[in-house]
Amino acid sequence: MDVNLATFTYICVSRSHRNPLGRLGEADDLAPVVAFLCLPLRQWPSRGCRWRSNSERHRISFRSVDIDHRGELYDRPKTMEGGDQKCDDNQAVGRWTLVGTTALVTGGTKGIGHAIVEELARFGAAVHTCSRNEAELNECLQQWRALNLKITGSVCDVSSDVEREKLMQTVNSVFHGKLHILVNNAGTVIWKPVVEQTPEDYRRIISTNLDSAFHLSQLAHPLLKASGRGCIVNISSIAGFVAIDSASVYAATKGALNQLTRSLACEWAKDNIRVNCVAPAYIRTPLIQTCLQSQQLSEDEEFVAREARRVSLGRLGAPEEVAAVVAFLCLPASGYVDGQVIIVDGGRTVNGNN
Ligand SMILES: NC(=O)c1ccc[n+]([C@@H]2O[C@H](COP(=O)([O-])OP(=O)(O)OC[C@H]3O[C@@H](n4cnc5c(N)ncnc54)[C@H](OP(=O)(O)O)[C@@H]3O)[C@@H](O)[C@H]2O)c1
């Protein structure tokens, strides 16, 4: 088709109105996404790039990590000083850092939430987290202090609306009214067939997984807007796409989270708030232990082997592999990614060979 400049401009302007972010994308919006998909976890710049005050050269901290065939992580931090060509570009550096930002991650004392808290903090964000168990929370805070990470925390049961309000008041005061990142991570599952789920089970799953994400997003809205560059990442599950045995109510909350993500992205783009979602498959966390117990699988290996056969990469995921995607969605590098549900499942949902 032959399109003259005036027609092309008209098409661009009219189509940009259909786009929640209100503009067409540029090559520079795509390049970081491609770069992210190419980066092995071992070269992930988990502490971002920091400028050294005494020279124009900067320092970038890489995590030298590897995942073994069981999905377990080896972590060997190392630092590279200046001179790395990829970081010579000021703009590129700015895209891969969270220095100066603030974040709230729910359920940060274990599993995926714990990995997200550390990942965001290593990128330079000041992070606040919560959980129900005070002793565990204090232990985590102590460990993070020893690692020099800027992480605070408070006790909160996110299934309670009163406690959610209290949590947001705390966040408001800790971060002086500005929140850049909200990660709705805390979630629970009660493994039972539908006919055995009690009204209490149903209410607990819905209030922990869905009410909390909806209400915390609502409460965080003024703080995210005030930051000038807000973002929300919801943690859903592949159960929002495919059936998982004995997890129907859980699946319903995750399917709802996927659509809440898309709708909020369109509603809040005008306030400079991006909303995305990450949907993992089985990841090695304490939550998985509850699944093993419910299926009376005493042998961890039996479950892992069965699940690994379904995954094209042939292994379960590690919490850090989910955290890396969450961090990417919070970075300026993903500034043109909005309203998406990113599946992190090692290829499980596309694998027709199982
Ligand atoms: N692991 C997987 O295979 C997998 C797969 C797909 C999706 N996901 C999703 O990923 C998220 C994290 O899962 P995970 O496997 O990391 O779970 P996990 O190992 O059970 O950790 C859950 C974290 O959330 C906290 N938490 C739970 N209920 C809470 C509540 N009502 N209020 C406040 N904090 C609460 C827990 O601390 P306390 O118990 O002390 O409160 C803990 O810190 C969930 O949304 C889950 O649905 C997990």
Ligand as a Chemical Component Dictionary entry (heavy atoms), coordinates in Angstrom:
data_LIG
# 
_chem_comp.id                   LIG 
_chem_comp.type                 NON-POLYMER 
_chem_comp.pdbx_formal_charge   0 
_chem_comp.three_letter_code    LIG 
# 
loop_
_chem_comp_atom.comp_id 
_chem_comp_atom.atom_id 
_chem_comp_atom.alt_atom_id 
_chem_comp_atom.type_symbol 
_chem_comp_atom.charge 
_chem_comp_atom.model_Cartn_x 
_chem_comp_atom.model_Cartn_y 
_chem_comp_atom.model_Cartn_z 
_chem_comp_atom.pdbx_ordinal 
LIG N1  N1  N 0  5.530  -21.955 43.898 1  
LIG C1  C1  C 0  4.884  -22.164 42.776 2  
LIG O1  O1  O 0  5.051  -23.212 42.136 3  
LIG C2  C2  C 0  3.959  -21.124 42.209 4  
LIG C3  C3  C 0  3.470  -21.308 40.930 5  
LIG C4  C4  C 0  2.620  -20.362 40.383 6  
LIG C5  C5  C 0  2.283  -19.249 41.107 7  
LIG N2  N2  N 1  2.756  -19.068 42.369 8  
LIG C6  C6  C 0  2.345  -17.866 43.089 9  
LIG O2  O2  O 0  3.480  -17.178 43.553 10 
LIG C7  C7  C 0  3.167  -16.485 44.763 11 
LIG C8  C8  C 0  4.192  -16.852 45.835 12 
LIG O3  O3  O 0  4.159  -18.274 45.991 13 
LIG P1  P1  P 0  5.296  -19.079 46.783 14 
LIG O4  O4  O 0  5.340  -20.409 46.163 15 
LIG O5  O5  O -1 6.510  -18.258 46.894 16 
LIG O6  O6  O 0  4.553  -19.211 48.206 17 
LIG P2  P2  P 0  5.188  -19.546 49.649 18 
LIG O7  O7  O 0  6.451  -20.258 49.475 19 
LIG O8  O8  O 0  4.076  -20.206 50.398 20 
LIG O9  O9  O 0  5.474  -18.089 50.261 21 
LIG C9  C9  C 0  4.364  -17.235 50.456 22 
LIG C10 C10 C 0  4.790  -15.960 51.111 23 
LIG O10 O10 O 0  3.622  -15.141 51.259 24 
LIG C11 C11 C 0  3.365  -14.947 52.657 25 
LIG N3  N3  N 0  1.905  -14.997 52.840 26 
LIG C12 C12 C 0  1.082  -16.040 52.615 27 
LIG N4  N4  N 0  -0.181 -15.697 52.936 28 
LIG C13 C13 C 0  -0.129 -14.424 53.371 29 
LIG C14 C14 C 0  -1.097 -13.522 53.870 30 
LIG N5  N5  N 0  -2.387 -13.859 53.994 31 
LIG N6  N6  N 0  -0.720 -12.277 54.231 32 
LIG C15 C15 C 0  0.578  -11.907 54.121 33 
LIG N7  N7  N 0  1.543  -12.719 53.671 34 
LIG C16 C16 C 0  1.189  -13.964 53.307 35 
LIG C17 C17 C 0  4.104  -16.066 53.391 36 
LIG O11 O11 O 0  4.485  -15.721 54.723 37 
LIG P3  P3  P 0  3.503  -16.068 55.973 38 
LIG O12 O12 O 0  3.023  -17.458 55.765 39 
LIG O13 O13 O 0  4.361  -15.896 57.194 40 
LIG O14 O14 O 0  2.395  -15.074 55.941 41 
LIG C18 C18 C 0  5.350  -16.168 52.506 42 
LIG O15 O15 O 0  6.252  -15.137 52.789 43 
LIG C19 C19 C 0  1.730  -16.878 45.109 44 
LIG O16 O16 O 0  0.838  -15.891 44.674 45 
LIG C20 C20 C 0  1.513  -18.161 44.335 46 
LIG O17 O17 O 0  0.167  -18.381 44.008 47 
LIG C21 C21 C 0  3.593  -19.996 42.942 48 
# 
loop_
_chem_comp_bond.comp_id 
_chem_comp_bond.atom_id_1 
_chem_comp_bond.atom_id_2 
_chem_comp_bond.value_order 
_chem_comp_bond.pdbx_ordinal 
LIG N1  C1  SING 1  
LIG C1  O1  DOUB 2  
LIG C1  C2  SING 3  
LIG C2  C3  SING 4  
LIG C2  C21 DOUB 5  
LIG C3  C4  DOUB 6  
LIG C4  C5  SING 7  
LIG C5  N2  DOUB 8  
LIG N2  C6  SING 9  
LIG N2  C21 SING 10 
LIG C6  O2  SING 11 
LIG C6  C20 SING 12 
LIG O2  C7  SING 13 
LIG C7  C8  SING 14 
LIG C7  C19 SING 15 
LIG C8  O3  SING 16 
LIG O3  P1  SING 17 
LIG P1  O4  DOUB 18 
LIG P1  O5  SING 19 
LIG P1  O6  SING 20 
LIG O6  P2  SING 21 
LIG P2  O7  DOUB 22 
LIG P2  O8  SING 23 
LIG P2  O9  SING 24 
LIG O9  C9  SING 25 
LIG C9  C10 SING 26 
LIG C10 O10 SING 27 
LIG C10 C18 SING 28 
LIG O10 C11 SING 29 
LIG C11 N3  SING 30 
LIG C11 C17 SING 31 
LIG N3  C12 SING 32 
LIG N3  C16 SING 33 
LIG C12 N4  DOUB 34 
LIG N4  C13 SING 35 
LIG C13 C14 SING 36 
LIG C13 C16 DOUB 37 
LIG C14 N5  SING 38 
LIG C14 N6  DOUB 39 
LIG N6  C15 SING 40 
LIG C15 N7  DOUB 41 
LIG N7  C16 SING 42 
LIG C17 O11 SING 43 
LIG C17 C18 SING 44 
LIG O11 P3  SING 45 
LIG P3  O12 DOUB 46 
LIG P3  O13 SING 47 
LIG P3  O14 SING 48 
LIG C18 O15 SING 49 
LIG C19 O16 SING 50 
LIG C19 C20 SING 51 
LIG C20 O17 SING 52 
# 
